[in-house]
Amino acid sequence: MPSEPSKDLVVLDNPRPGRNYEIRCETPELTCLCPVTGQPDFATIVITYVPDDRIIELKSLKSYLWSFRNEGVHHEGITNRILDDLVLALSPSSMTVVTEWLIRGGIATTVTASHPD
């Protein structure tokens, strides 16, 4: 039975608080809709962060990313929204979100958003 996408981000306690270490999550499965044409857009997303007290539960991250599939949003908007939502949920020491969009109309786009900025 298929699950449903959700914007709910589940957080877990950091198993090694006080230690600076980096977590990198990557998937080629970020999709949304172009708000102008309604056509699908596809991207690889890379989320890199140094946790403080919390880390992200990966199944909830997958569902969260899936929730954008039918949303009309510009590349810059979705990248910054994902960063904002994750920073709000995790309060990491630092975080960077990079989206690498497949070529549309001959133009490849990469958007990078960081915290702190």
C-alpha positions, 0 to 999 in steps of 0.5 A: 500500500503506497504511503502519502507525502507529508510536510511533517519533519520528524527529528531525533536526538543527536547520538553524539551532541557536542561533537562536530560531524557532518551529515550528507543526504542526497537523492536524485528524486526531488520533483515539483512543477514549473509554476509557469508551464505546469511541466515537471521539474527534476533535481538532485538535492544534496543536504549537508549539515552539522547537527546540534541537538537534533538530526533528521529522521530519513523516512520523514525527509523522503516523505517531505521531499515527495510532498513537493511533487505536485506543487508549482514552485520556482527552483530558487523558492523550493531550495530556500524553503527546504533550507528554512524548514530544515533549519526550523526543525533542527537548529543545526550549527550549519546547513547547506542545501544544493539543488541541481536541476535537469536541463530545461530549454538548454539551461541547467540550473544549480541553486545553493542556499546556506545557514548561517548565511 
